[in-house]
Amino acid sequence: MHELKHYQVDYRINGHPDSLSLDEFADPTLDQVRLRLLHKHTGELRMVEDAPWEQNLRSSLERRADEAGLSDIHIRLLG
């Protein structure tokens, strides 16, 4: 059986510190956290998934997070 874990995500939005609490069964990836933060801070979530054959230097999700002002994302397990 899986155990529910509690995580604290500390980050900056446009230079201001903020945090988000997550309850997950598996360790969240940085991309999953970026998506949650974009959803929290963006009125209209516009997301494009990169095609497997595209050779981008940065993923679309990473670029959108930068455009929204998200930075210094740190995920830590609580308790």
C-alpha positions as CSV (number, residue, x, y, z in Angstrom):
1,M,0.0,0.0,0.0
2,H,1.2,3.5,-0.8
3,E,1.8,6.1,1.9
4,L,0.7,9.7,1.5
5,K,3.7,12.0,1.9
6,H,3.7,15.7,2.6
7,Y,6.0,18.1,0.7
8,Q,6.8,21.8,1.0
9,V,7.8,23.6,-2.2
10,D,9.6,26.9,-1.7
11,Y,10.1,29.2,-4.7
12,R,10.1,32.7,-5.9
13,I,7.5,34.4,-8.1
14,N,8.7,37.6,-9.7
15,G,11.4,37.8,-7.0
16,H,9.0,37.4,-4.0
17,P,9.2,34.3,-1.8
18,D,6.2,31.9,-1.7
19,S,5.5,28.3,-0.9
20,L,3.1,25.5,-1.8
21,S,2.2,22.4,0.2
22,L,1.7,19.2,-1.6
23,D,0.3,15.8,-0.5
24,E,1.5,13.1,-2.9
25,F,2.0,9.3,-3.0
26,A,5.2,9.5,-5.0
27,D,8.0,12.1,-5.1
28,P,6.9,14.9,-7.3
29,T,9.2,15.8,-10.3
30,L,10.3,19.3,-11.0
31,D,8.1,19.4,-14.1
32,Q,5.0,18.3,-12.1
33,V,5.8,21.1,-9.5
34,R,6.3,23.7,-12.3
35,L,2.9,22.7,-13.8
36,R,1.2,23.1,-10.4
37,L,2.9,26.5,-9.8
38,L,1.9,27.7,-13.3
39,H,-1.6,26.6,-12.6
40,K,-1.6,28.5,-9.3
41,H,-0.1,31.8,-10.6
42,T,-1.5,32.0,-14.2
43,G,-5.0,33.2,-15.0
44,E,-5.0,31.4,-18.3
45,L,-2.8,28.4,-18.4
46,R,-1.3,28.0,-21.9
47,M,0.9,25.0,-22.2
48,V,2.4,23.3,-25.1
49,E,4.1,19.9,-24.9
50,D,7.2,19.4,-26.9
51,A,7.1,16.8,-29.6
52,P,9.5,13.9,-29.1
53,W,11.4,14.7,-32.3
54,E,12.0,18.4,-31.4
55,Q,15.5,19.3,-30.3
56,N,14.9,22.2,-27.9
57,L,17.5,23.6,-25.6
58,R,14.8,24.1,-23.0
59,S,11.4,22.5,-22.6
60,S,8.2,24.5,-23.2
61,L,7.3,24.0,-19.5
62,E,10.6,25.4,-18.4
63,R,10.2,28.4,-20.7
64,R,6.7,29.1,-19.5
65,A,7.8,29.0,-15.9
66,D,10.5,31.6,-16.6
67,E,8.0,33.8,-18.5
68,A,5.7,33.6,-15.4
69,G,8.5,34.7,-13.1
70,L,9.0,31.3,-11.3
71,S,12.5,30.7,-10.0
72,D,14.5,29.0,-7.2
73,I,12.1,26.0,-6.9
74,H,13.1,23.7,-4.0
75,I,11.0,20.6,-3.0
76,R,11.5,19.1,0.4
77,L,9.8,16.2,2.2
78,L,8.2,17.1,5.5
79,G,8.1,14.9,8.5
